[in-house]
Amino acid sequence: NQLHYLVLLFVLVAPIKPLLGKKVIIVTFILWIVSINYKDLIFTFRNSKTVQFIFLFCFYITLSLLWTENVQVGLKWLEVNIIYFFIPIVLIITIKKELLINKMIVVFIISMMINEVISYGIFFNLIDNIFGFYVTGDTSNPIPFQVSHIPYSTYVAFTILLSLYKILFIKGKSFYVNLITIIFVITM
């Protein structure tokens, strides 16, 4: 299914090149709108507490624009939450999520492993660009592709949780995969 591959592509590129991730998720969303069964969608929206919570969260963010001092910044945060939070979760919930979740976790962890290797390359002054992508960090602040430490630290924390989840709860992995994952968690 093309949607599965596009969602996996989004998970891979979002931590590395956020603007590319934004384009991928928009293309995925358009393809999803064209291919979705709307009866199933309405049923899912009515019965999914996750989707209802996300709608409530987006409504609250929209409502908070009424009392914000900077509406432009508020609109930007609303856009970011819709594109990077709401749309991906709705897509995952509505397209055979059971088959996709484990693959998404693995792809995201691989993407963050790439980020970490590049981050250490920046820290040790070995890398200043990778495959033509400019890296934003320097030796004192080795963040490869994010604009600040805040999103990068969020990605790292989320990756640590996902990695620990994979180690503790997903069966059928080899000893070497677990060992590499543990080393990865420690170095993060």
N, C-alpha and C positions, 0 to 999 in steps of 0.2 A: 504494500500500500504506500503510495507517494506521501501521504500525510505522516506516516511513521518515520520515513526517511527525513522529511523536512523537520519534524520535531527533534529527531536525533541530531540533525545538522545544527539546529538552534541551540541545543544543549551543548554541543561541541564548541560553537563559535562565540556564544554569549560571554563567557569569561575572558576570551582572548580578544575579540573585536566586537565590542558592544553595538556599534552602529551597524555592522553586518548582521549581528543577531537580530536587531530591530527589523531590518529588511526581510530576513528569513521568516520571522514570525508573522509579519504582515502578509507575505506571499502565502504562507501556510494558512493563515486565517481566511484569506480570500478563497483559496482552494477548498477549505473546509466549508465555507458558506455555500459554495456551489454544489458540494457533494453530500451534504448532511441530510439525513432523514428528519424532517422537522417534527413529526409526531414523536419520535424517540427523543428528540431534543427537549421538547416541552415536558415529556414525562421525566426525563433526567433532571431538568431544572426544578420541577416541582418536588421531586423526591430526594434530591441531593442536598444534604445539610452543608456540605462544603461550598457548593455553588451559591446557596442562599447566604452563607456567611460572607462570601466574596462580594456578592451584590451589595450586601449591607455595608461592608467595608468601603467599597467604591462610592456608595451613596453618602457615607459619613465624610469621606474625603471631599466629595463634591460639595456637601453642605458646609464643610469647614471653610470653603472659599468665601463664605459670607462674612466671617469675622477675621480673616487674615489681613495682615497689613500689606502684603505683597501678593496680589492676585496672579501676577505673571509667574512667580516661583511656585505658587500653589497649583496653577494649571500645568506647569512642567512636571510637578510631582504626580499629579493626577494622570498625565500621559504616561509617565514611567510606570506607575502602578498598573495601569490598564495593559500596556504593551508587555511588560516583563512579568506580571503577576497574574492578572485576571485572564487574559487570552490564553497563555500557556496552560493554566490549570483547567479552564473550560475545555480546551482541546484534548487534554489528556483524559479528562473524565468522560468525554463523549466518544473517544476512539479507542476501543479495546485496550483499556489501560493495563490490564493484567499482563499482556504480552509486552508492553512498552516500558513499564516502570523499571524492571531490572536492567534493561538495555540502557535506559536513560541514566541510571545511577553509574553504570560502568563507563559510559561515554563522558559523563561529567567529571568523574574521578580522573579519567585519562586526560581530559582537557586541563584540569587543575594540576596534574603531574607535569604537563608541558609548561604551564605557568610557573610552577615551582622551580623546574630546571632552569628556565630562563631567568627567574628571579635570582637564583644563586649565581648564574652567569653574570648578571648585572652587578651583584654584590662583589664578586671577585674580579670585576672589570674585564670580563671576557667577551661580553655581548653588548652592542649598542643598537642593533636592529636584527630582526630575524625574518628571513624570507621577504624582505622589503617592508615589513611592518615596523614602524618606529616604536621603540620601547620608551615609556614615559619616565621610568625611574632612573636613579643613579646609585652610586655605591652607598650613600647614606639613606636612601629611600628606595629600595629595590623592588618597586612595583612594575611589572612588565607592561601591562596594557591599560590599566585603569587610570582615571584622572586623579584619584587620591587614594589614600590608604583605607578610607572608610569602606568603599565597595569591595576592595581587594580583601580586607580583613573579614568582611561578611562572607565572601566566597570561600575563604580559607576555613572559617568556622563551620560553615555548612558542609564543606567537603570532609572535615574531620568527623562530623556527626554521621554523614553517609558512609564513610569508610568504616567507622566503628560498627554501624548497623550491618554492613556487609560481612564484617568479620564475625560478629556475634550471632546473627540471625539467618544468614543465607547459607544453606547447606550445599555440599558438593564441590567445594573449592579445594584446590590442592594446597599442600603445606607451603609451597613456594609463593603462591599468590597471596596467601595470608601474611607470609613473612615480608614480602615487598610492600604490602598495604600497611603493615605495622611500622616499617621503616619510614614509609611516606608520611604516616600520621605523626611520628616522632619529629621528623624534619620540618613539618609544617609548624 
